[in-house]
């Protein structure tokens, strides 16, 4: 008799991991708050942010949920529609743009679900 329990346990883990590992950060900047999935505010200092963001040049570089953002030309190409808020109090997520790819990442992991 075949032990299906072991196989099923493995499939459950695969299903749980697929949305996380297969996700990319393709974002589109919308003009109006009501059009957005996430409202972001750009802070002046790294220490104030939830997420350190590096803008990548190519879609293929935006793998995962670690702040590697590719800005799409069209809304339909994006995973997330973001609105740049004028005030920190209006935002869901505070970001800081970094100069190097290696600097990107989450400072406040409790906000990580906003970008899935």
Secondary structure, 3 states (H helix, E strand, C coil): CCCHHHHHHHHHHHHHHHHHHCCECEEEECCCHHHCCEEEEECCCHHHCCEEEEECCCHHHCECCCCEEEECCCHHHCCEEEEECCCHHHCCEEEEECCCHHHCEECCHHHHHHHC
